[in-house]
């Protein structure tokens, strides 16, 4: 099987020759920036450079997909948030949030033409032109929960879950249009699969809050995406501890859940009980950043032995990770299936 065939077969629960190695979030490293000539922050705003850096995921690291949206702020910047653009080893971040009430927001008619969004769509088109049917191109959108953090404020939004729950639900209602609009545009641009990043992590909110506020939104959005004639597989991403809400994630209708190494793989498989595929979860800091290639291979084999069907780093990798350590993930999978 080629890389694209392997990824799509796995996400559609079809037989594969080996587990695919994917990057639902960023694997852009400072080393790859140097080798491709495409560095942050320019690679966030130039489609050619973004596509070149994303290509490193396959061409230099041996992953089965490429993913060009490296951060989590493109939508927020396009919608008026002030952004710290970061540097070659620092991701962009939100500096000031533009909204205080849900009724202040309507999605702009030119949203898809605004630079941070247009750049990602352009990079997806370039990657699809380059790889065609050989390598899976992964799109990514930020879901309404994380958009509420970025556009309204994390503390404000979390406080509203208790103090003004209807206001919190309204923010989710209005911001989901952004996620769905961008998702459809990425699919039309050529994305073969789509990450839906929504950080309702156990490190910050309860499973009960997820069930009340976000699960209904996720179900609705997943159903809308499933109903598209150009449907692609979808991957929910949430960082941090999530075992207590994984049974709920299995009810969303997303095809897979990309999970963090804070969750034991065997326990995660038990928690989802086949209701959603799992992708993960090579540790970023202890193993990829500070470990050796041997450490990476050891953990990758453990994840495979637990039965996780799709292998990936746990989240966007630190820019300082050595490419050799990321290559070791794909090497371990190939060696384990030889």
C-alpha positions as CSV (number, residue, x, y, z in Angstrom):
1,X,0.0,0.0,0.0
2,X,1.2,3.6,-0.5
3,X,0.9,6.1,2.3
4,X,-2.4,7.6,1.3
5,X,-4.0,4.2,0.8
6,X,-2.7,3.0,4.2
7,X,-4.0,6.0,6.1
8,X,-7.4,6.1,4.6
9,X,-7.9,2.3,4.9
10,X,-7.0,2.5,8.6
11,X,-9.4,5.4,9.2
12,X,-12.1,3.6,7.4
13,X,-11.4,0.4,9.4
14,X,-10.2,-1.6,6.4
15,X,-7.2,-3.9,6.3
16,X,-3.7,-2.4,6.2
17,X,-0.3,-3.7,5.6
18,X,1.0,-2.0,8.7
19,X,-0.2,0.8,11.1
20,X,0.0,4.2,9.4
21,X,2.2,6.9,11.0
22,X,0.4,10.2,10.9
23,X,0.8,13.8,12.1
24,X,-2.7,15.1,13.0
25,X,-0.9,18.1,14.6
26,X,2.4,19.7,13.8
27,X,5.7,17.9,13.3
28,X,7.5,21.0,12.1
29,X,10.9,21.2,13.7
30,X,13.7,23.8,13.6
31,X,15.8,21.2,11.8
32,X,13.2,20.8,9.1
33,X,12.9,24.5,8.8
34,X,16.6,24.7,8.1
35,X,16.6,21.9,5.6
36,X,13.5,23.1,3.7
37,X,14.3,26.8,3.8
38,X,10.9,27.4,5.2
39,X,10.9,28.7,8.8
40,X,8.4,30.2,11.3
41,X,6.9,32.7,11.4
42,X,7.0,33.1,7.6
43,X,5.8,29.5,7.1
44,X,2.5,30.5,8.8
45,X,1.8,33.2,6.1
46,X,3.3,32.0,2.9
47,X,1.6,29.0,1.2
48,X,4.7,27.9,-0.7
49,X,6.8,27.9,2.5
50,X,4.0,26.3,4.5
51,X,3.7,23.5,2.0
52,X,7.5,23.0,1.8
53,X,7.7,22.7,5.6
54,X,4.7,20.4,5.8
55,X,6.3,18.1,3.1
56,X,9.1,17.4,5.6
57,X,6.7,15.2,7.5
58,X,6.8,12.7,4.7
59,X,10.0,13.5,2.7
60,X,12.3,13.8,5.7
61,X,10.5,12.0,8.5
62,X,8.8,9.1,6.7
63,X,5.3,9.8,7.9
64,X,2.3,8.7,5.9
65,X,0.6,12.1,5.8
66,X,1.5,15.7,5.6
67,X,-0.2,18.5,7.7
68,X,0.4,22.2,6.9
69,X,-1.5,24.0,9.7
70,X,1.1,24.1,12.4
71,X,-0.4,26.2,15.2
72,X,-3.9,26.9,16.5
73,X,-4.4,30.6,15.9
74,X,-5.1,31.0,12.2
75,X,-8.9,31.3,12.5
76,X,-8.6,33.6,15.5
77,X,-6.2,35.9,13.7
78,X,-8.4,36.0,10.6
79,X,-11.3,37.0,12.9
80,X,-9.5,39.9,14.6
81,X,-7.5,38.6,17.4
82,X,-4.1,40.2,18.0
83,X,-1.3,37.6,17.6
84,X,2.2,37.1,18.8
85,X,3.6,35.6,15.7
86,X,6.3,33.6,17.4
87,X,9.7,32.7,16.0
88,X,11.6,29.8,14.5
89,X,11.2,27.8,17.7
90,X,8.0,29.3,19.2
91,X,4.4,28.8,17.9
92,X,2.2,31.9,17.5
93,X,-0.2,32.7,20.4
94,X,-3.2,35.0,21.0
95,X,-2.3,38.4,22.5
96,X,-5.7,40.0,22.6
97,X,-9.2,38.7,22.1
98,X,-11.8,40.6,20.1
99,X,-15.1,39.5,21.6
100,X,-17.0,39.8,24.9
101,X,-20.5,38.7,23.8
102,X,-21.7,36.1,21.3
103,X,-23.9,38.5,19.5
104,X,-20.9,40.6,18.6
105,X,-19.8,37.8,16.2
106,X,-20.8,37.0,12.6
107,X,-18.5,35.2,10.3
108,X,-17.2,37.6,7.7
109,X,-18.1,37.1,4.1
110,X,-14.4,37.2,3.1
111,X,-13.2,34.9,5.9
112,X,-11.7,32.3,3.5
113,X,-9.8,35.1,1.8
114,X,-8.1,36.4,4.9
115,X,-4.4,35.8,4.9
116,X,-3.9,33.1,7.7
117,X,-6.8,31.1,6.3
118,X,-6.1,31.6,2.7
119,X,-2.5,30.5,3.3
120,X,-3.5,27.1,4.7
121,X,-6.0,26.5,1.8
122,X,-3.2,27.4,-0.7
123,X,-0.8,25.0,1.0
124,X,-3.3,22.2,0.9
125,X,-3.7,22.7,-2.8
126,X,0.0,22.7,-3.3
127,X,0.5,19.6,-1.3
128,X,-2.3,17.8,-3.2
129,X,-0.7,18.8,-6.5
130,X,2.7,17.4,-5.2
131,X,1.5,14.1,-3.7
132,X,-1.7,13.4,-5.6
133,X,-2.9,9.9,-4.6
134,X,0.4,8.9,-3.0
135,X,0.5,10.7,0.4
136,X,-2.5,11.7,2.6
137,X,-2.9,15.4,3.0
138,X,-4.3,16.3,6.5
139,X,-6.3,19.5,7.1
140,X,-7.0,20.9,10.5
141,X,-9.6,23.2,12.0
142,X,-9.9,24.6,15.5
143,X,-13.2,23.6,17.1
144,X,-15.6,26.0,18.8
145,X,-14.4,25.2,22.3
146,X,-10.9,26.3,21.5
147,X,-12.1,29.2,19.4
148,X,-13.9,30.4,22.5
149,X,-10.6,30.4,24.4
150,X,-8.9,32.2,21.5
151,X,-11.6,34.8,20.7
152,X,-13.2,35.3,24.1
153,X,-10.7,34.2,26.6
154,X,-9.9,30.9,28.4
155,X,-10.7,32.1,31.9
156,X,-13.8,34.0,30.8
157,X,-15.2,31.0,28.9
158,X,-14.5,28.5,31.7
159,X,-16.1,30.8,34.3
160,X,-19.2,31.1,32.1
161,X,-19.6,27.4,32.1
162,X,-20.7,27.9,35.7
163,X,-21.9,31.5,36.0
164,X,-23.5,32.0,32.6
165,X,-23.9,28.6,30.9
166,X,-26.3,29.9,28.2
167,X,-23.7,32.4,27.2
168,X,-21.1,29.7,26.9
169,X,-23.4,27.6,24.8
170,X,-24.1,30.5,22.5
171,X,-20.4,31.1,21.9
172,X,-20.1,27.4,20.9
173,X,-23.1,27.9,18.6
174,X,-21.7,30.9,16.8
175,X,-18.1,29.7,16.6
176,X,-19.0,26.3,15.2
177,X,-19.9,28.0,11.9
178,X,-16.2,29.0,11.6
179,X,-15.0,25.4,12.1
180,X,-17.5,24.0,9.6
181,X,-16.8,26.7,7.0
182,X,-13.1,26.2,7.2
183,X,-13.4,22.4,7.2
184,X,-15.4,22.3,4.0
185,X,-13.0,24.7,2.4
186,X,-10.0,22.5,3.3
187,X,-11.8,19.4,1.9
188,X,-12.6,21.3,-1.3
189,X,-8.9,22.3,-1.5
190,X,-7.9,18.7,-1.5
191,X,-7.5,17.5,2.1
192,X,-7.9,13.7,2.4
193,X,-8.5,13.8,6.1
194,X,-9.3,16.4,8.8
195,X,-8.2,17.1,12.4
196,X,-10.8,18.8,14.6
197,X,-8.8,20.3,17.5
198,X,-11.0,21.1,20.5
199,X,-9.2,21.2,23.8
200,X,-11.8,20.2,26.4
201,X,-9.1,18.4,28.3
202,X,-9.5,16.8,31.7
203,X,-6.7,19.1,32.9
204,X,-9.2,22.0,32.7
205,X,-12.8,20.8,32.6
206,X,-14.8,17.8,33.8
207,X,-16.3,15.1,31.7
208,X,-19.7,16.3,32.8
209,X,-19.0,19.7,31.3
210,X,-17.9,18.1,28.1
211,X,-21.1,16.0,28.0
212,X,-23.4,19.0,28.7
213,X,-21.7,21.7,26.6
214,X,-19.6,20.2,23.8
215,X,-20.8,16.7,23.0
216,X,-24.0,17.9,21.4
217,X,-22.0,20.3,19.2
218,X,-19.5,17.6,18.3
219,X,-22.3,15.3,17.3
220,X,-23.9,17.9,15.1
221,X,-20.7,18.9,13.4
222,X,-19.5,15.3,12.8
223,X,-22.9,14.5,11.3
224,X,-22.7,17.5,9.0
225,X,-19.3,16.5,7.8
226,X,-20.3,12.9,7.4
227,X,-23.2,14.1,5.2
228,X,-21.0,15.9,2.7
229,X,-20.7,14.3,-0.7
230,X,-16.9,14.8,-0.5
231,X,-16.7,13.3,3.0
232,X,-13.3,12.7,4.4
233,X,-12.3,10.9,7.7
234,X,-12.2,13.1,10.8
235,X,-9.9,13.0,13.8
236,X,-10.8,14.6,17.1
237,X,-7.8,16.0,19.0
238,X,-7.8,16.9,22.7
239,X,-4.6,17.3,24.7
240,X,-4.1,16.1,28.2
241,X,-6.0,13.6,30.4
242,X,-9.1,12.3,28.7
243,X,-9.8,8.8,29.8
244,X,-12.9,9.9,31.7
245,X,-14.4,11.4,28.6
246,X,-13.2,8.9,26.0
247,X,-16.5,7.0,26.2
248,X,-18.2,10.3,25.3
249,X,-15.8,10.9,22.4
250,X,-16.8,7.5,21.1
251,X,-20.3,8.9,20.7
252,X,-19.4,12.0,18.7
253,X,-19.3,10.4,15.2
254,X,-15.7,11.5,14.5
255,X,-13.7,8.6,13.0
256,X,-10.7,8.7,15.3
257,X,-9.4,10.4,18.5
258,X,-5.8,11.6,18.7
259,X,-4.8,11.2,22.3
260,X,-2.1,12.2,24.7
261,X,0.5,10.0,26.4
262,X,-1.0,11.1,29.8
263,X,-3.6,8.3,28.9
264,X,-2.4,4.7,29.0
265,X,-3.0,3.2,25.6
266,X,-4.5,-0.1,26.9
267,X,-6.9,1.9,29.2
268,X,-7.8,4.2,26.3
269,X,-8.7,1.3,24.1
270,X,-10.9,-0.1,26.9
271,X,-12.5,3.3,27.4
272,X,-13.6,3.8,23.8
273,X,-14.6,0.1,23.4
274,X,-14.4,0.2,19.6
275,X,-16.6,3.2,19.3
276,X,-13.9,5.4,17.8
277,X,-10.4,4.6,16.5
278,X,-7.4,5.8,18.5
279,X,-4.3,7.6,17.1
280,X,-1.3,8.3,19.3
281,X,0.6,8.7,21.5
282,X,4.4,9.0,21.5
283,X,5.4,11.4,24.3
284,X,6.7,14.8,23.2
285,X,8.9,16.0,26.0
286,X,10.3,13.0,27.8
287,X,10.8,10.8,24.7
288,X,10.9,12.8,21.5
289,X,12.6,16.0,22.8
290,X,14.8,14.6,25.6
291,X,15.1,10.9,24.7
292,X,17.1,8.9,22.1
293,X,15.9,7.2,18.9
294,X,16.0,4.0,20.9
295,X,13.7,5.4,23.5
296,X,11.3,6.5,20.7
297,X,11.3,3.1,19.1
298,X,10.7,1.4,22.5
299,X,7.6,3.5,23.2
300,X,6.4,3.2,19.7
301,X,6.5,-0.6,20.0
302,X,4.7,-0.5,23.3
303,X,1.9,1.6,21.7
304,X,1.7,-0.9,18.8
305,X,1.7,-3.9,21.2
306,X,-1.2,-2.3,23.1
307,X,-3.2,-2.4,19.9
308,X,-3.4,1.3,19.0
309,X,-4.1,1.1,15.2
310,X,-2.7,4.5,14.1
311,X,0.6,5.8,15.4
312,X,1.4,9.5,16.0
313,X,3.2,11.9,18.3
314,X,0.8,12.9,21.1
315,X,0.4,16.5,20.0
316,X,2.3,19.3,18.1
317,X,5.9,18.4,18.7
318,X,8.4,21.0,20.2
319,X,10.4,22.6,17.5
320,X,13.6,21.4,19.1
321,X,12.9,17.7,18.5
322,X,15.6,16.0,16.4
323,X,14.4,14.7,13.1
324,X,16.1,11.5,13.8
325,X,13.8,10.9,16.8
326,X,10.7,11.6,14.7
327,X,12.1,9.3,11.9
328,X,12.4,6.6,14.6
329,X,8.6,6.4,14.9
330,X,8.2,5.3,11.3
331,X,11.3,3.1,11.5
332,X,9.9,1.3,14.6
333,X,6.6,0.7,12.9
334,X,8.2,-0.7,9.7
335,X,10.6,-2.9,11.7
336,X,7.8,-4.2,13.9
337,X,5.8,-5.2,10.8
338,X,8.7,-6.6,8.7
